[in-house]
Amino acid sequence: MRASWLITLPLAALLVLFAVSNTETVRLRLWPFDVTVDLPLSVAVLGVSAIAFLFGATVAWLAGLPARIRARRLENTANALRAEVDELKRKLARAPAADTPPGALARR
């Protein structure tokens, strides 16, 4: 828990310093549309960075989806097999014991 704070606090301080240092206004336009937006440079850069981060996180989450689905399927199979083994153990415990010791039939 403390290690995450050791990383988070300096990064947060750098973001605040960046926002305070870059207050110049920038005009943003998107070519086919006739819309302009005037924003501080820090807001524009941090906004684009946040959008890029979210896009990358979504791509990474989607890339891991097949592995998570396979792991869930394998976990369900393992649980079913575990239940089957437990049921067989219960049946074996309830079965009447044979008069001959184990391995006696193999010696004949």
C-alpha positions as CSV (number, residue, x, y, z in Angstrom):
1,M,0.0,0.0,0.0
2,R,2.8,2.4,0.9
3,A,4.6,1.7,-2.4
4,S,1.6,2.8,-4.4
5,W,1.6,6.1,-2.5
6,L,5.3,6.5,-3.2
7,I,4.6,6.3,-6.9
8,T,1.2,8.2,-7.0
9,L,2.2,11.3,-5.0
10,P,5.2,12.3,-7.1
11,L,3.2,11.7,-10.3
12,A,0.3,13.8,-9.0
13,A,2.7,16.5,-8.0
14,L,4.2,16.5,-11.6
15,L,0.7,16.7,-13.1
16,V,-0.2,19.7,-10.9
17,L,3.1,21.4,-11.8
18,F,2.5,20.8,-15.5
19,A,-1.0,22.2,-15.3
20,V,0.1,25.3,-13.4
21,S,3.1,25.9,-15.7
22,N,1.2,25.6,-19.0
23,T,-1.7,28.0,-18.8
24,E,-1.4,29.5,-22.3
25,T,-4.5,29.3,-24.4
26,V,-4.5,27.1,-27.5
27,R,-7.2,27.0,-30.2
28,L,-8.2,23.5,-31.2
29,R,-10.0,22.8,-34.5
30,L,-11.1,19.6,-36.2
31,W,-10.9,20.0,-40.0
32,P,-14.2,18.9,-41.4
33,F,-16.1,20.6,-38.7
34,D,-16.4,24.4,-38.2
35,V,-15.9,24.2,-34.5
36,T,-13.0,25.8,-32.5
37,V,-12.3,25.4,-28.8
38,D,-10.0,27.6,-26.8
39,L,-8.4,25.7,-23.9
40,P,-5.4,26.0,-21.7
41,L,-2.5,24.0,-23.1
42,S,-2.3,21.8,-20.0
43,V,-6.0,20.8,-20.3
44,A,-5.5,20.0,-24.0
45,V,-2.5,17.8,-23.4
46,L,-3.8,16.1,-20.3
47,G,-7.2,15.5,-22.0
48,V,-5.6,13.9,-25.1
49,S,-3.4,11.8,-22.7
50,A,-6.4,10.6,-20.8
51,I,-8.2,9.6,-24.0
52,A,-5.1,7.8,-25.2
53,F,-4.8,6.0,-21.8
54,L,-8.4,4.9,-21.9
55,F,-8.1,3.7,-25.5
56,G,-5.0,1.6,-24.6
57,A,-6.6,0.2,-21.4
58,T,-9.7,-0.8,-23.5
59,V,-7.4,-2.5,-26.1
60,A,-5.5,-4.4,-23.4
61,W,-8.7,-5.5,-21.7
62,L,-10.2,-6.8,-24.9
63,A,-6.9,-8.6,-25.7
64,G,-7.1,-10.4,-22.4
65,L,-10.7,-11.4,-22.8
66,P,-10.1,-14.8,-24.6
67,A,-7.7,-15.8,-21.8
68,R,-10.2,-14.9,-19.1
69,I,-13.0,-16.8,-20.9
70,R,-10.8,-19.9,-21.2
71,A,-9.7,-19.6,-17.6
72,R,-13.3,-19.4,-16.4
73,R,-14.2,-22.4,-18.6
74,L,-11.3,-24.4,-17.2
75,E,-12.2,-23.4,-13.6
76,N,-15.8,-24.6,-14.2
77,T,-14.5,-27.9,-15.5
78,A,-12.1,-28.4,-12.6
79,N,-15.0,-27.7,-10.2
80,A,-17.2,-30.3,-11.9
81,L,-14.4,-32.8,-11.8
82,R,-13.7,-32.1,-8.1
83,A,-17.4,-32.7,-7.4
84,E,-17.4,-35.9,-9.3
85,V,-14.3,-37.1,-7.4
86,D,-16.0,-36.3,-4.1
87,E,-19.1,-38.2,-5.1
88,L,-17.0,-41.2,-6.1
89,K,-15.2,-41.1,-2.7
90,R,-18.6,-41.0,-0.9
91,K,-19.8,-44.0,-2.9
92,L,-16.6,-45.9,-2.2
93,A,-16.9,-45.2,1.5
94,R,-20.4,-46.5,1.5
95,A,-19.6,-49.7,-0.5
96,P,-19.3,-52.9,1.6
97,A,-15.8,-54.0,2.3
98,A,-14.6,-57.2,0.4
99,D,-13.5,-60.2,2.5
100,T,-10.2,-60.5,0.6
101,P,-7.5,-57.9,1.3
102,P,-6.4,-55.7,-1.5
103,G,-3.9,-57.3,-3.7
104,A,-4.9,-60.8,-2.8
105,L,-6.5,-61.4,-6.2
106,A,-3.3,-60.3,-8.0
107,R,-1.2,-62.9,-6.2
108,R,-3.3,-65.9,-7.5
